[in-house]
């Protein structure tokens, strides 16, 4: 007999069960299908169902955008771990070449944002957190994972954070755990069955033997009494076990080769293990065998997650989805022998946006979890978009947080960013990982504390840099809207919500900002982001591309352009739109206006490129040698017919508006390329950004590409823009926020003359333990002497301060570093010296 209580909910709508399988998800998971085939399958699926909020369409479009920029010659997405590996190889090679040549390889610094500060944004946050590992011996020691920003560590409970994987990989972090037996032993679950391990507190990482299959590793669980036994869950291939702390893995008989989402030990009796995917299984013999238990839904989209509690070891909670929405909630009081259905999803939906559970939206299993209080077996928390709590063992749930701050305040609940990926109790503290960061509650979810400050994990799609003020940069990001850096102290404010997309600063007035959200909703702020107004779309236009092109005229500041299925122009900063093309077909993905000629425009959709030389009166299609979708268009600052086309596997250059093309990719890494920008310094400089790198060339380098990534993490670089007031270049990254570096300049190496009557000498070379710097200068100089590892990491600042006038030498003790070749940089008021220094044991 099942126990079932129907909560009273007003405005309830009947929730329909999904009628079609989501084969496109299986195709994505397999990693072998061309993007074009996945697109056809996905669009067919959503045409039969729904494309609205909570349908899963937004998540698909996010994946599609990333995948379309990372295709191999077959049109298949390159796996993320391969891209990260290619980036590491390129960075090592380029760093060594840079040491040999003494060229300037950038000096990148992070600009954040590392906090949220909402003005008019409706869902502020910092970035996505999909995993949380907690040291049970010291709960101030945590590691958290961002799927595009890497692994981060705190030793003070979240007051400050340190990135751990910037020089390894920042992609695909979906499970993290700290060994309860060794606080320096970390495990990281990734995609394609990959698991990484660190045994030195995150300083270095090594790949384990992985688990079989192509699935995401989304759960890792240490055995409570056996230090070397660890379990890992593959979403596509079931349960795996390690008997050597995670160095190697074997499939667990009876629960391998099936969907998997969760694994739990019975408190006090680790011989009893529960495993769930779309079914629930139990082992009573320490994992030697498993049997299916419970009378749950057997649908392939009935995903299940579980919670147990030491307050009553016989209690097992099961949270079940029905496709993307809430399906049911079950409870066992006899260790899984029998289950009672406590709530049925036909009457309420706890996974949607509605604070009363009355909508039919949800994003399970992506946003779905359950956690039981360790000291009160009747207190159980569940989450989807929002968080909910029961104090009667699951009979009734009430809202504890909402995804919009103003709505949360009006309802008397806490604010927690939308899309909850993980719930976890340690003691009485509840940890919540969301698409906006980490939140905690110490009072049973009555209030929540944001623990995200200090995490630099913003996923910028696009940035816009002021032409006149280098302190003003606006950026549109996934899940966390559009934010602007402003003021002399470069503070951030969040001025738009949803997914922030294309955005720019009015070149004639840095108080005026333009922004977009997904599919082409347009906005404008006249007060640098304190408030905004909507800009109407052209009449008859519904939706644009996921990131809809939106540009300002380089000559007339009140003229703006937007590209949907056609190109539109407004001469009043938005409104009274004039159609300046007559195309048929799909939405456009890219639009650029030549900086030196506002009559020359270039537009692209997928692989097709078009241009006009008369402001849109006539258009011509341009043929090119590429076969993959166009990722970026960059037009020369002085020559309107000179442009670059960036695709995932190449960069193509034309000097005649596309009549002929040259592939200039030789010397760039084999991994994907996302963007490019020209440098307006008279040398035809070009910067190209990709996963884990920025590269540079100019006329003086004769087309040779040099690495320009010193200090930059191994992260996706989606856009590059230059401010010539500060002579700095900005990088908008998808996972590590905004970065800035001085633009390329020549530097000298070895013993140099920094200026008239100023010379410097570094000796001995090779060096062992100590290094001398001698500077001869008529006047005192501000100086900084830095030491860099071969991969571009700063490993020591030997001196920073005022260097005395005259001939002076100082002896510096070198930090304890492995023997090898390093790069030194001496930065002074008189100039920069850079070169290679060999360190011996």
C-alpha angles and dihedrals in degrees: 000000000000125000109226131170122183112215116220107247126172122219091022119175125201111251116224120217116240111265101195135054118243099234092162088069090055089050091051091048092051092058094206104092124096113250091241091061092048090049092053092049094046096047090048090052095049092045087061095045127021140302097198133111112307094015095110092247093111091053090049092051091051090053092045092053093053094041094050089062096048106056129139125216090282093055091251120134112255109237113255094235090057091051091050091048092050090050092052091050092049093047092053093049095043092047091054091048090049091053090051095049100034092224122158109261100186132271104235122191128184117246098182140184093224096162139033124244112174123206103159100345114120100204109029122184143136105239147305121304115187102166140034127192118190129195104232089201093054116018092194086070110083138155122201131188133218117194091227103019102054133226121328132191136207129185095183103057095269101314088119135010136205126199114235105184107041092119096038110042136315097194134097108011107163106147132029133176136170115215112249086215099051121024092203094056112096131177123199123195115208138164132295089036092296123152124183127199135202122190096180102062095275100309092118133015133205131191115245123212089275128218121274124262134042098273134120116260100228104164134040122181128184119217109254096227108018111070097202098047118094132164126211129191123217113199091217103029110036132230129354133185134208124197096186102059095275103311093117135014140207130192115256110237116246096018103055127100092033136095114286135189112151146021127189137176121223105250110253094009114064091178085079111073127176122205128184140185117134086331132038122237135183135201121199096181104062096276098309089123138000134209128198113249138186135035097262131147111286095203114131090237095049095105117189135204127180144210132196130182135205087218086078114004092196093062116098121176122199122195113198132192130208101213105305096339135072113287109176145317122231137188134198122194096182103060095272100312090118135005133206122209106234101178130014122212093222087080105036140014117216094176100065138083097261117103088215096048091244103129131083098231132114145135104217134190089020091055106031135101145142133208131181124210111253093221101037118045093195094059110087131162129204132182145190116147090340133022126254136187138205125195096182101062097273103313092117132013127199130194116265102173140013131209096231115066097215093047091047090053092049091050093047094241133115128270115248119166117254124267110043113210101176142018119191134171124209108175108319093329117104116206119204123193114198143164087268100046142271125330130179136196128198097179105060095278094304088123134010133212122210109232096177102095108120097030110119098198105124114148104219116192094180139002134198120204122200112246092216107029119048090195093068118078126151123199136187117214142183115267094349104070127222123325134183131213109214146157132044091291092048097235120179128231127181111229105168134037136207115050108334114221135166113005138164144178117241103254091216097047123023091200089070116081130180124201144168139203128211118313096012112301105157131215141175135196124200095189104052095268105319088117139350143210127211118250111217118241120235113282113273094017115125110172137353132201120306087265104028115207112247121174142170123229110253093219107032110042096200092057116090134173133211127187122213120142083321135026115260132193132199123189095193100058094267132353131051088064119196120204109228099181139046106211130151124212139035130004119276119251101194139032130174133175118209107251092222098042122034091193091066112080132169124201132180139188117186105314097343123099128194135182141189127197096189105055095272101313088121132009132201128199115234122213119216140181096246124103101188127077117282111256100184145359120210120184122202113256094232107020112059094194093053115089147151127228116200121201128169095266102031154015118230126198129203129180096186107053093274101312088123133011139206123200105226096176098108107120095024118112118272090239125092126299121212111175149359139198134192122234115226100212100109095262099088090241118188129196120195124192128203141147105318099352152069116197130192140200137166141169093281090056091051094228095310112140119225127193113258102181108101106151094005117123124236091266140128111276105205102173140015126196132171130219111201095195090068094023089228134132122222126210122203107206130195100231107008103053127227125347134185135199137170109262120256118292136164118266133186127235134212121002105001147178102234094186139331107319092358119110134161134199130187118198156220103025113211093039130198118198095324138055130192126212119196121188127181113199136152090220135030116271138204103240141177125189115197135181122211131194120233091263092057098260117143104239101172146004104211097182138008122168144055116336113209124244121256126035108328134164130189132193117224128195109228119230116251101275134157116262115267146088118317136178122238125199124194111194116189140159087257098051146293130286121193135173149127125293124186118216118204129199 
